[in-house]
């Protein structure tokens, strides 16, 4: 099951990034969208992202942070969550797949933090500068409903949770 999900996630990530023109790094500015969620076993994740105008094209920059204390069941599952997360403006999906983002320490303020960026083959529009949001679907990160009763752990979007235990 884990290998199947990894294969699907890789295909989804490649398809989601087909529009990427270039990659770079930058510090995060003041126009951040901050969201995230929690694992049902404890701990959480925060994603920070922003859109910018890069020579007439749309650039997505971002980083993520995770709780210092969390269940062993959620170690190394971050790509399952980051891989399905999307940046939206209104009802328009700008990009899906945040595995390109770098990890930063949990913080009350992410302005000035180092981030990874991708420039998309999407013309920049002024409305991209505001009204952005992050969507993270509920994700099964551990367990596959075996008959022995192994626990299932989900990631649920509930707002920034990297500081939670």
C-alpha positions in Angstrom: 0.0 0.0 0.0 2.8 2.4 0.9 4.6 1.8 -2.4 1.4 2.3 -4.3 0.7 5.6 -2.6 4.3 6.7 -3.2 4.0 5.9 -6.9 0.7 7.8 -7.1 2.1 10.8 -5.2 5.1 10.9 -7.5 2.9 10.9 -10.6 0.6 13.5 -9.0 3.6 15.7 -8.1 5.1 15.5 -11.6 1.7 16.3 -13.1 1.2 19.2 -10.7 4.6 20.6 -11.5 4.4 20.2 -15.3 3.9 24.0 -15.4 7.1 24.8 -13.5 9.5 27.1 -15.4 12.2 27.5 -12.8 13.1 27.1 -9.2 14.8 29.5 -6.8 15.0 30.5 -3.1 14.0 33.7 -1.4 12.9 35.1 2.0 9.2 35.1 2.8 7.5 38.5 2.6 4.5 40.1 4.3 1.8 38.6 2.1 1.8 35.1 3.6 -1.0 32.6 3.7 -0.5 30.4 6.7 -2.4 27.2 7.3 -1.9 23.6 8.3 -3.4 20.9 10.5 -3.0 18.1 13.0 -2.3 14.4 13.0 -4.9 12.3 14.8 -2.0 10.8 16.8 -0.8 14.2 18.0 1.5 16.9 16.6 0.9 19.0 13.5 2.2 20.8 10.5 2.2 24.4 9.3 2.5 25.5 5.7 3.3 29.1 4.8 3.1 30.3 1.1 2.8 33.4 -1.0 2.4 34.3 -4.6 4.6 36.9 -6.3 5.0 38.5 -9.7 8.2 37.2 -11.4 8.7 39.1 -14.7 5.0 38.6 -15.6 4.8 35.0 -14.4 3.4 33.7 -11.2 5.9 32.5 -8.6 4.9 30.4 -5.6 7.2 30.6 -2.5 6.8 28.7 0.7 8.1 26.7 3.6 6.7 24.3 6.2 7.2 23.5 9.8 6.3 20.5 12.0 5.8 19.9 15.7 8.9 18.9 17.6 6.9 16.3 19.5 4.7 13.9 17.6 3.9 10.2 17.3 6.5 7.9 15.7 3.6 7.0 13.3 3.9 10.4 11.7 7.7 10.5 11.2 8.6 10.8 7.6 5.0 11.2 6.3 5.2 14.9 5.6 5.4 14.3 1.8 2.0 12.6 1.9 0.5 15.9 3.2 2.7 18.3 1.3 2.1 16.4 -2.0 -1.6 16.9 -1.9 -1.7 20.5 -0.6 -2.9 23.2 -3.0 -2.7 26.9 -3.3 -5.9 28.5 -4.4 -7.1 32.0 -5.2 -10.8 32.1 -5.1 -11.9 28.9 -6.7 -8.8 28.8 -9.0 -6.2 26.2 -8.2 -2.8 27.8 -8.8 -0.6 24.8 -7.9 -0.8 21.4 -6.1 2.2 19.8 -4.5 4.3 21.5 -2.0 7.1 19.0 -1.6 9.5 21.5 -3.2 9.2 23.7 -0.1 11.9 23.6 2.6 11.5 22.9 6.3 11.8 25.7 8.9 11.5 25.8 12.6 8.0 26.4 14.1 7.5 30.1 14.6 4.8 32.7 15.5 5.9 34.8 12.5 7.4 33.4 9.3 8.2 36.7 7.6 11.8 36.8 6.7 12.2 33.0 6.8 14.1 31.3 3.9 11.8 29.6 1.4 12.0 27.7 -1.8 10.1 29.1 -4.9 8.9 27.8 -8.2 7.9 30.0 -11.2 4.9 28.7 -13.0 3.9 29.0 -16.7 1.0 31.0 -15.4 0.7 34.7 -16.3 0.6 36.9 -13.2 -2.7 38.6 -12.3 -3.1 41.3 -9.8 -5.8 39.4 -7.8 -3.1 36.8 -7.0 -1.6 39.2 -4.5 -4.6 38.7 -2.1 -7.3 36.2 -1.3 -5.0 33.2 -1.4 -5.7 30.1 0.7 -4.2 26.7 1.2 -6.3 23.5 0.9 -5.1 20.3 2.4 -7.4 17.3 2.0 -7.8 14.8 4.8 -4.9 12.3 4.3 -4.4 8.8 5.7 -0.8 8.9 6.7 -0.5 5.6 8.5 -2.5 2.3 8.6 -4.3 0.3 6.1 -7.2 -1.2 8.0 -5.7 -4.6 8.5 -7.6 -7.3 10.5 -5.1 -7.0 13.4 -6.4 -3.6 14.5 -3.4 -1.4 13.7 -4.2 2.2 14.3 -5.0 4.5 11.4 -3.6 8.1 11.6 -5.0 10.9 9.5 -3.9 14.5 8.8 -6.7 16.9 9.2 -6.6 20.6 8.1 -7.4 22.7 11.1 -5.0 25.7 10.8 -1.4 26.1 11.7 -0.3 23.4 14.2 3.5 23.1 14.0 3.8 24.4 17.6 1.3 21.8 19.0 2.3 18.6 20.5 
